[in-house]
Amino acid sequence: MTDETGRRSGRGGPWATWTTQQWLRVGVGAALAVLAVLGGVGMWTLSRTTDLTHQLVDVRSPALINSVRLEAALLNQETGVRGYGLSGQQQFLGPYTQGLADEQAALDRLRPLVRKDGRALADMETVLARAERWKERVARPIAGAASGPAVALADERAGEGKTTFDDLRRSMDRQQDYLQEARTAAGSDLERATRQRNGVFIAIGLLIVLLAGLVFEGLRRGITDPLTRLSSDARLVAEGSFGHAITATGPADLRRLAGDVEAMRQRLSDELGFAEEARQRLDEQAADLRRSNAELEQFAYVASHDLQEPLRKVSSFTQLLQRRYAGQLDDRADQYIGFAVDGANRMQRLINDLLAFSRVGRVHNQQEVVDLETVADGTVEALSVAIEESGAEITRDPLPTVVGDATQLGMLWQNLIANAVKFRSPDRNPRIHVEARRDGDTWRFAVTDNGIGIGPEFAEKVFVIFQRLHTKDAYPGNGIGLAMCKKIVEFHGGTIAIDTTHSKGTRIQFTLPVHTPVEGDDTTGEPRP
């Protein structure tokens, strides 16, 4: 039974609500507790082995060795005294003198080693007491006497000296026997402790391996397997099986995660169904749009052919009436005929402008490398009559090459420069400057004039089709020029706006993407020097 089933059935136990963090906290805590106990046992056995090694190597063995050296030193003293007592020659006192020095050195090393061992300390004191008795009764008197008296004294105390030194020998034998037994016992203790230590560390190793296996199995059952199942279910959903349900297993937080993923799957499934319906509606709208575009194409055809023809007739006949009957009718009739001629002409210009506006991005859409220098030269030449009549002065920075439709870009420059000439100030000649500078992957252009300007409150309105700031009597036009400029610039991936910070004229800024040459294209996009 899975955890989820146990939870739903009410038989999962209190641990069914535990999260991964709680399981890990309990598992890590238990593992650390076991490791702490094992570490304590290991440290105890290691410390005990170290102490026993110290006793054997640094106490028992050196004590026995120095006891033997003490015995050797006393034997040398006895040999020297006995030789001097028999011969009366001073050179026999050499071993005696060296034995005294060796005795002191051995005692200096032996005392610290046996000070904590009562039996060894008592044996040493016995040895020293008997050695002092022998020295007092035999060694010092003989060694301190002259040759003759020394021999006589040796003969006199020969029996006493033998008895006294034999007692000393027995004391030293008892001391060494005890130290040997203590050393042997320390070695045995060390051997047992070493075996115990090795056994403890082997057990610790086995328990660590067992603990690692338990941790691995717990992680596999509690975390890895539930995550694997969740990942597998999520992968099936990601591959398109949106009807595949997500199974919730494992700790409480993983089950909550699986529940959230399942809720997300349900929502995605619902959204997918909604998106499919929306796509079908979009397809229907696209079909309607295609029909609408076809009707727009038909309207453009009608506007450019069928409507133009009767309009030309109306314009032609009204102009004919104006020429033939001008002055023959009353003033009101001449005025009405003038109104008719002007209306027909304005209607024809409006239709042409609307056709041009509708064709932006639809009819003229030939993407090619366009040299803006050439386009600007053609624009100035096309507007040469208006420029000459107004006395306009046009300057410009070197212009780059861009990718776009040459016809539309020509219309852009023509509208901008024509507006700058048209909306000039009556008290000064027009001065128009065209700027171009590169800003990363963008060309920033500006057309600046010293004309009548545009108020900041109209900065957005002028780009709306048919929006005029002046009457047609003051400035002719249909209010389509800047709207067409905006449509052309946006079609080419740029933006256009009025610089509201500029005063004494108008400054129109727009951007176009930088032309990135491809293989085989020798143009760089930079302005010609």
C-alpha positions as CSV (number, residue, x, y, z in Angstrom):
1,M,0.0,0.0,0.0
2,T,1.4,3.4,-1.0
3,D,1.7,6.2,1.5
4,E,-1.0,8.1,-0.3
5,T,-3.4,5.2,0.0
6,G,-2.5,4.7,3.7
7,R,-3.1,8.4,4.3
8,R,-6.5,8.3,2.6
9,S,-7.5,5.1,4.4
10,G,-6.5,6.5,7.8
11,R,-4.1,3.7,8.5
12,G,-0.8,5.5,7.5
13,G,0.2,6.1,11.0
14,P,1.5,9.4,12.4
15,W,4.6,9.2,10.2
16,A,2.4,9.5,7.1
17,T,2.3,13.3,7.7
18,W,6.1,13.6,8.0
19,T,7.9,15.7,5.4
20,T,11.2,14.9,3.8
21,Q,12.9,17.4,6.2
22,Q,11.4,15.5,9.2
23,W,12.5,12.1,7.8
24,L,16.0,13.5,7.1
25,R,16.2,15.1,10.5
26,V,15.2,11.9,12.3
27,G,17.4,9.8,10.1
28,V,20.4,12.0,10.4
29,G,19.9,12.4,14.2
30,A,19.7,8.6,14.7
31,A,22.8,8.1,12.5
32,L,24.7,10.8,14.4
33,A,23.7,9.2,17.7
34,V,24.9,5.8,16.6
35,L,28.1,7.3,15.2
36,A,28.7,9.2,18.4
37,V,28.3,6.0,20.5
38,L,30.6,4.1,18.1
39,G,33.1,7.0,18.2
40,G,33.0,7.0,22.0
41,V,33.7,3.3,22.2
42,G,36.4,3.6,19.6
43,M,38.1,6.5,21.4
44,W,37.9,4.5,24.7
45,T,39.6,1.5,23.3
46,L,42.2,3.6,21.5
47,S,42.9,5.6,24.7
48,R,43.3,2.4,26.7
49,T,45.6,0.9,24.1
50,T,47.6,4.1,24.2
51,D,47.9,4.1,28.0
52,L,49.0,0.4,28.1
53,T,51.5,1.1,25.4
54,H,52.8,4.0,27.4
55,Q,53.1,1.8,30.5
56,L,55.0,-0.9,28.7
57,V,57.2,1.3,26.6
58,D,57.8,4.3,28.8
59,V,57.5,2.9,32.3
60,R,57.8,-0.9,32.8
61,S,60.6,-1.6,30.3
62,P,62.7,1.4,31.2
63,A,62.3,0.6,35.0
64,L,63.5,-3.0,34.4
65,I,66.4,-1.8,32.3
66,N,67.5,0.8,34.9
67,S,67.2,-1.8,37.7
68,V,69.6,-4.0,35.8
69,R,71.9,-1.0,35.3
70,L,71.7,-0.3,39.1
71,E,72.7,-3.8,39.8
72,A,75.6,-3.6,37.3
73,A,76.8,-0.4,39.0
74,L,76.7,-2.0,42.5
75,L,78.6,-5.1,41.1
76,N,81.2,-2.8,39.7
77,Q,81.6,-1.1,43.1
78,E,81.9,-4.5,44.8
79,T,84.5,-5.7,42.3
80,G,86.6,-2.6,42.7
81,V,86.5,-2.6,46.5
82,R,87.3,-6.3,46.6
83,G,90.3,-5.9,44.2
84,Y,91.7,-3.0,46.1
85,G,91.3,-4.9,49.4
86,L,93.2,-7.9,48.0
87,S,96.0,-6.0,46.2
88,G,96.2,-2.6,47.8
89,Q,96.6,-1.1,44.3
90,Q,94.8,2.2,43.6
91,Q,93.9,1.3,39.9
92,F,91.5,-1.3,41.2
93,L,89.3,1.5,42.6
94,G,88.5,2.7,39.0
95,P,85.4,0.3,38.7
96,Y,84.3,1.4,42.2
97,T,84.4,5.1,41.2
98,Q,82.6,4.5,37.9
99,G,80.1,2.3,39.6
100,L,79.2,5.2,42.0
101,A,78.5,7.5,39.0
102,D,76.5,4.8,37.1
103,E,74.5,4.0,40.3
104,Q,73.5,7.7,40.6
105,A,72.5,7.9,36.9
106,A,70.4,4.7,37.1
107,L,68.7,5.9,40.3
108,D,67.9,9.3,38.7
109,R,66.1,7.5,35.9
110,L,64.5,4.8,38.0
111,R,62.9,6.9,40.8
112,P,60.4,8.7,38.4
113,L,59.4,5.4,36.9
114,V,58.5,3.6,40.1
115,R,57.2,6.5,42.2
116,K,53.5,5.5,41.4
117,D,54.2,1.8,42.1
118,G,54.3,1.0,45.8
119,R,55.8,-2.4,45.5
120,A,58.6,-1.3,43.1
121,L,59.3,1.8,45.2
122,A,59.6,-0.3,48.4
123,D,61.9,-2.8,46.6
124,M,64.1,0.1,45.4
125,E,64.2,1.6,49.0
126,T,65.3,-1.9,50.3
127,V,68.0,-2.1,47.7
128,L,69.2,1.4,48.5
129,A,69.2,0.7,52.3
130,R,71.2,-2.5,52.0
131,A,73.5,-0.9,49.5
132,E,74.1,1.9,52.0
133,R,74.8,-0.6,54.8
134,W,77.3,-2.4,52.6
135,K,79.0,0.9,51.6
136,E,79.1,2.0,55.2
137,R,80.5,-1.2,56.7
138,V,82.7,-2.3,53.8
139,A,83.1,-0.1,50.7
140,R,83.8,3.3,52.1
141,P,86.2,2.2,54.9
142,I,88.3,0.0,52.5
143,A,88.2,2.5,49.6
144,G,89.1,5.3,52.0
145,A,92.1,3.6,53.6
146,A,95.7,3.4,52.5
147,S,97.0,0.4,50.7
148,G,98.3,-1.5,53.8
149,P,95.4,-0.8,56.1
150,A,93.0,-1.4,53.3
151,V,94.2,-5.0,52.8
152,A,94.1,-5.7,56.5
153,L,90.6,-4.2,56.8
154,A,89.4,-6.3,53.9
155,D,90.7,-9.4,55.5
156,E,89.0,-8.4,58.7
157,R,85.6,-7.7,57.2
158,A,85.6,-10.2,54.4
159,G,82.9,-12.3,55.9
160,E,80.7,-9.4,56.9
161,G,81.1,-7.9,53.4
162,K,80.1,-11.2,51.7
163,T,77.0,-11.5,53.9
164,T,76.0,-7.9,53.4
165,F,76.4,-7.9,49.6
166,D,74.6,-11.2,49.3
167,D,71.6,-9.6,51.0
168,L,71.9,-6.8,48.5
169,R,71.9,-9.2,45.7
170,R,68.8,-10.9,46.9
171,S,67.1,-7.5,47.2
172,M,68.0,-6.6,43.6
173,D,66.8,-10.0,42.4
174,R,63.4,-9.5,44.1
175,Q,63.2,-6.0,42.5
176,Q,64.0,-7.3,39.0
177,D,61.7,-10.3,39.4
178,Y,58.8,-7.9,40.2
179,L,59.6,-5.5,37.5
180,Q,59.9,-8.3,35.0
181,E,56.5,-9.7,36.1
182,A,55.0,-6.2,35.8
183,R,56.5,-5.8,32.3
184,T,55.1,-9.1,31.3
185,A,51.7,-8.3,32.7
186,A,51.7,-4.9,30.9
187,G,52.6,-6.7,27.6
188,S,49.7,-9.1,28.1
189,D,47.3,-6.3,28.9
190,L,48.5,-4.4,25.8
191,E,48.0,-7.5,23.6
192,R,44.5,-8.0,24.9
193,A,43.7,-4.3,24.5
194,T,45.0,-4.4,20.9
195,R,42.8,-7.3,20.1
196,Q,39.9,-5.6,21.7
197,R,40.6,-2.3,19.8
198,N,40.8,-4.2,16.5
199,G,37.6,-5.9,17.2
200,V,35.8,-2.7,18.1
201,F,37.0,-0.9,15.0
202,I,36.0,-3.9,12.8
203,A,32.6,-3.7,14.5
204,I,32.4,0.0,13.9
205,G,33.3,-0.4,10.2
206,L,30.6,-3.1,9.8
207,L,28.0,-0.9,11.6
208,I,28.9,2.1,9.4
209,V,28.5,0.0,6.3
210,L,25.1,-1.2,7.6
211,L,24.1,2.3,8.6
212,A,25.1,3.6,5.1
213,G,23.0,0.8,3.5
214,L,20.1,1.7,5.7
215,V,20.4,5.4,4.8
216,F,20.7,4.6,1.1
217,E,17.7,2.3,1.2
218,G,15.7,4.9,3.2
219,L,16.6,7.6,0.7
220,R,15.7,5.3,-2.2
221,R,12.4,4.4,-0.7
222,G,11.4,7.7,0.7
223,I,12.9,10.2,-1.7
224,T,14.6,8.8,-4.8
225,D,11.8,6.4,-5.9
226,P,9.0,9.0,-5.4
227,L,10.9,11.6,-7.2
228,T,11.7,9.2,-10.0
229,R,8.0,8.3,-10.3
230,L,7.0,12.0,-10.2
231,S,9.7,12.8,-12.9
232,S,8.4,10.0,-15.1
233,D,4.8,11.1,-14.8
234,A,5.8,14.7,-15.4
235,R,7.9,13.7,-18.5
236,L,4.9,11.8,-19.9
237,V,2.8,14.9,-19.5
238,A,5.5,17.1,-21.0
239,E,5.6,14.8,-24.0
240,G,1.9,15.4,-24.6
241,S,0.1,12.9,-22.5
242,F,-2.0,15.5,-20.8
243,G,-4.5,12.9,-19.6
244,H,-1.9,11.0,-17.6
245,A,-2.6,11.5,-13.9
246,I,0.3,12.3,-11.5
247,T,0.7,9.6,-8.8
248,A,1.4,11.0,-5.3
249,T,3.8,8.9,-3.1
250,G,6.5,9.4,-0.6
251,P,6.8,11.9,2.3
252,A,4.1,14.5,2.9
253,D,5.9,17.4,1.1
254,L,6.6,15.2,-2.0
255,R,2.9,14.2,-2.0
256,R,2.0,17.9,-1.8
257,L,4.4,18.6,-4.7
258,A,2.8,15.8,-6.7
259,G,-0.6,17.3,-5.9
260,D,0.5,20.7,-7.1
261,V,1.9,19.2,-10.3
262,E,-1.3,17.3,-10.8
263,A,-3.3,20.5,-10.3
264,M,-1.0,22.2,-12.8
265,R,-1.6,19.3,-15.3
266,Q,-5.3,19.7,-14.9
267,R,-5.1,23.4,-15.5
268,L,-2.8,22.9,-18.5
269,S,-5.3,20.4,-19.8
270,D,-8.1,22.8,-19.4
271,E,-6.1,25.6,-20.9
272,L,-5.1,23.4,-23.8
273,G,-8.7,22.7,-24.5
274,F,-9.5,26.4,-24.2
275,A,-6.5,27.2,-26.5
276,E,-7.7,24.7,-29.0
277,E,-11.1,26.4,-29.1
278,A,-9.4,29.8,-29.3
279,R,-7.2,28.5,-32.2
280,Q,-10.3,27.3,-34.0
281,R,-11.9,30.7,-33.5
282,L,-8.7,32.4,-34.6
283,D,-8.6,30.3,-37.7
284,E,-12.2,31.4,-38.4
285,Q,-11.2,35.0,-37.8
286,A,-8.1,34.6,-40.0
287,A,-10.4,33.3,-42.7
288,D,-12.6,36.3,-42.2
289,L,-9.6,38.6,-42.3
290,R,-8.4,37.0,-45.5
291,R,-11.9,37.7,-46.9
292,S,-11.7,41.2,-45.6
293,N,-8.3,41.7,-47.2
294,A,-9.6,40.4,-50.4
295,E,-12.5,42.9,-50.1
296,L,-10.0,45.6,-49.3
297,E,-8.0,44.7,-52.4
298,Q,-11.2,44.9,-54.4
299,F,-12.0,48.3,-52.8
300,A,-8.5,49.5,-53.7
301,Y,-9.0,48.4,-57.2
302,V,-12.4,50.1,-57.4
303,A,-10.9,53.2,-55.8
304,S,-8.0,53.3,-58.2
305,H,-10.0,52.6,-61.3
306,D,-13.8,52.7,-61.1
307,L,-14.1,55.7,-58.7
308,Q,-11.3,57.6,-60.4
309,E,-13.0,57.5,-63.7
310,P,-16.3,59.3,-62.8
311,L,-14.3,61.6,-60.5
312,R,-12.1,62.7,-63.4
313,K,-15.2,63.3,-65.5
314,V,-16.7,65.4,-62.7
315,S,-13.5,67.3,-62.3
316,S,-13.0,67.8,-66.1
317,F,-16.6,69.0,-66.7
318,T,-16.6,71.4,-63.8
319,Q,-13.3,72.8,-65.0
320,L,-14.7,73.1,-68.5
321,L,-17.8,74.9,-67.1
322,Q,-15.5,77.2,-65.2
323,R,-13.4,78.1,-68.2
324,R,-16.3,78.4,-70.7
325,Y,-18.9,80.3,-68.6
326,A,-16.6,82.3,-66.3
327,G,-17.9,85.8,-66.3
328,Q,-21.1,85.0,-68.2
329,L,-23.1,84.0,-65.1
330,D,-23.6,85.9,-61.9
331,D,-21.0,85.9,-59.1
332,R,-22.8,83.3,-57.1
333,A,-22.7,80.8,-60.0
334,D,-19.0,81.4,-60.5
335,Q,-18.6,80.8,-56.8
336,Y,-20.5,77.5,-56.9
337,I,-18.5,76.3,-59.9
338,G,-15.3,77.1,-58.0
339,F,-16.5,75.1,-55.1
340,A,-17.3,72.1,-57.3
341,V,-13.9,72.3,-59.0
342,D,-12.1,72.5,-55.7
343,G,-14.1,69.7,-54.1
344,A,-13.4,67.4,-57.1
345,N,-9.7,68.1,-56.9
346,R,-9.6,67.6,-53.2
347,M,-11.5,64.3,-53.5
348,Q,-9.1,63.1,-56.1
349,R,-6.1,64.0,-53.9
350,L,-7.7,62.3,-50.9
351,I,-8.4,59.1,-52.8
352,N,-4.8,59.0,-54.1
353,D,-3.5,59.6,-50.5
354,L,-5.7,56.9,-49.1
355,L,-4.5,54.5,-51.8
356,A,-0.9,55.3,-50.9
357,F,-1.5,54.9,-47.2
358,S,-3.3,51.5,-47.7
359,R,-0.4,50.2,-49.9
360,V,2.3,50.7,-47.2
361,G,3.5,47.2,-46.3
362,R,1.0,45.6,-48.6
363,V,1.8,46.5,-52.2
364,H,5.3,48.0,-51.8
365,N,7.2,45.4,-49.8
366,Q,10.4,44.7,-51.6
367,Q,13.1,44.3,-49.0
368,E,16.5,45.3,-50.4
369,V,19.6,47.3,-49.5
370,V,18.6,51.0,-49.9
371,D,21.1,53.8,-50.1
372,L,19.5,56.7,-48.2
373,E,21.9,59.2,-49.8
374,T,20.4,58.3,-53.2
375,V,16.8,58.4,-51.8
376,A,17.4,61.8,-50.2
377,D,18.9,63.2,-53.5
378,G,15.8,62.0,-55.4
379,T,13.5,63.6,-52.8
380,V,15.3,66.9,-53.0
381,E,15.1,66.8,-56.7
382,A,11.4,66.0,-56.7
383,L,10.7,68.9,-54.3
384,S,13.1,71.3,-56.1
385,V,10.3,73.7,-57.3
386,A,8.8,74.1,-53.7
387,I,12.4,74.3,-52.3
388,E,13.3,77.0,-54.8
389,E,10.1,79.0,-54.3
390,S,10.5,79.0,-50.5
391,G,14.2,79.7,-50.5
392,A,14.7,76.7,-48.3
393,E,18.3,75.6,-47.3
394,I,18.6,71.9,-46.8
395,T,21.7,70.3,-45.2
396,R,22.3,66.8,-44.0
397,D,24.7,64.4,-42.4
398,P,26.1,61.5,-44.4
399,L,23.3,58.9,-44.6
400,P,23.8,55.1,-44.3
401,T,22.4,52.2,-46.2
402,V,19.5,50.2,-44.7
403,V,17.3,47.3,-45.6
404,G,13.8,48.1,-46.7
405,D,11.5,49.1,-49.5
406,A,13.0,52.0,-51.5
407,T,9.6,53.3,-52.6
408,Q,8.3,53.5,-49.0
409,L,11.5,55.1,-47.7
410,G,11.3,57.6,-50.5
411,M,7.7,58.5,-49.4
412,L,9.0,58.9,-45.8
413,W,11.7,61.4,-46.8
414,Q,9.4,63.2,-49.2
415,N,6.7,63.7,-46.5
416,L,9.1,64.8,-43.8
417,I,11.0,67.3,-46.0
418,A,7.8,68.5,-47.8
419,N,6.2,69.2,-44.4
420,A,9.3,71.1,-43.2
421,V,9.0,73.3,-46.3
422,K,5.2,73.7,-46.2
423,F,5.0,74.6,-42.5
424,R,7.7,77.3,-42.7
425,S,7.7,80.5,-40.7
426,P,6.5,83.5,-42.7
427,D,9.3,85.8,-41.3
428,R,12.3,83.6,-42.3
429,N,13.5,81.3,-45.0
430,P,13.3,77.6,-44.2
431,R,16.4,75.9,-42.9
432,I,16.2,72.1,-42.8
433,H,18.9,69.7,-41.4
434,V,18.8,65.9,-41.6
435,E,20.8,64.1,-38.9
436,A,22.0,60.5,-38.8
437,R,24.0,58.8,-36.0
438,R,24.4,55.2,-35.0
439,D,23.4,53.9,-31.6
440,G,24.4,50.2,-31.3
441,D,22.1,48.2,-33.6
442,T,20.0,51.3,-34.5
443,W,20.2,54.3,-36.7
444,R,18.8,57.4,-35.2
445,F,17.6,60.1,-37.7
446,A,16.2,63.5,-37.1
447,V,14.7,66.1,-39.5
448,T,14.9,69.6,-37.9
449,D,13.4,72.8,-39.3
450,N,12.9,76.4,-38.1
451,G,9.2,76.5,-39.0
452,I,6.1,77.2,-37.0
453,G,6.6,74.1,-34.8
454,I,4.2,71.7,-33.2
455,G,3.0,72.2,-29.6
456,P,3.8,69.4,-27.1
457,E,0.1,68.7,-26.6
458,F,-0.2,67.7,-30.3
459,A,2.9,65.5,-30.3
460,E,0.8,62.3,-30.5
461,K,-2.2,63.7,-32.4
462,V,-0.2,64.6,-35.6
463,F,0.5,60.9,-36.3
464,V,-3.2,60.1,-36.4
465,I,-4.7,59.9,-39.9
466,F,-6.8,62.9,-41.0
467,Q,-5.8,64.9,-37.9
468,R,-5.0,68.5,-38.9
469,L,-3.7,71.3,-36.7
470,H,-4.5,74.0,-39.3
471,T,-7.3,74.7,-41.8
472,K,-6.9,73.7,-45.4
473,D,-7.0,77.4,-46.4
474,A,-3.9,78.1,-44.3
475,Y,-2.0,75.0,-45.2
476,P,-3.2,72.6,-47.9
477,G,-3.2,68.8,-47.3
478,N,-5.3,65.9,-46.1
479,G,-3.6,65.1,-42.7
480,I,-2.2,61.8,-43.9
481,G,1.5,62.6,-44.3
482,L,2.8,62.0,-40.8
483,A,0.4,59.1,-40.3
484,M,1.9,57.5,-43.4
485,C,5.5,58.3,-42.1
486,K,4.6,56.5,-38.8
487,K,3.2,53.5,-40.7
488,I,6.4,53.3,-42.9
489,V,8.8,53.6,-40.0
490,E,7.0,51.0,-37.9
491,F,6.7,48.6,-40.9
492,H,10.6,48.8,-41.1
493,G,11.0,48.0,-37.4
494,G,11.6,51.5,-36.1
495,T,9.8,54.3,-34.1
496,I,9.0,57.9,-34.8
497,A,8.2,60.8,-32.5
498,I,8.2,64.6,-32.1
499,D,11.1,66.0,-30.0
500,T,9.0,68.1,-27.5
501,T,12.2,69.6,-26.0
502,H,13.1,71.3,-29.3
503,S,12.0,74.9,-29.7
504,K,11.9,77.4,-32.6
505,G,10.7,74.8,-35.1
506,T,10.0,71.1,-35.4
507,R,12.3,68.2,-34.8
508,I,11.0,64.8,-35.9
509,Q,13.1,61.8,-34.8
510,F,12.8,58.3,-36.1
511,T,14.9,55.1,-36.0
512,L,15.7,52.3,-38.4
513,P,17.6,49.0,-37.8
514,V,21.3,48.9,-38.8
515,H,21.9,46.9,-41.9
516,T,24.0,43.8,-41.1
517,P,25.9,42.6,-44.2
518,V,25.7,38.9,-45.2
519,E,28.2,36.8,-47.0
520,G,28.7,38.1,-50.5
521,D,27.3,41.6,-49.6
522,D,30.0,44.2,-49.9
523,T,27.9,47.0,-48.3
524,T,28.7,47.9,-44.7
525,G,25.7,50.1,-43.9
526,E,27.9,53.0,-42.8
527,P,27.5,56.4,-44.5
528,R,29.8,57.1,-47.4
529,P,32.7,59.5,-46.5
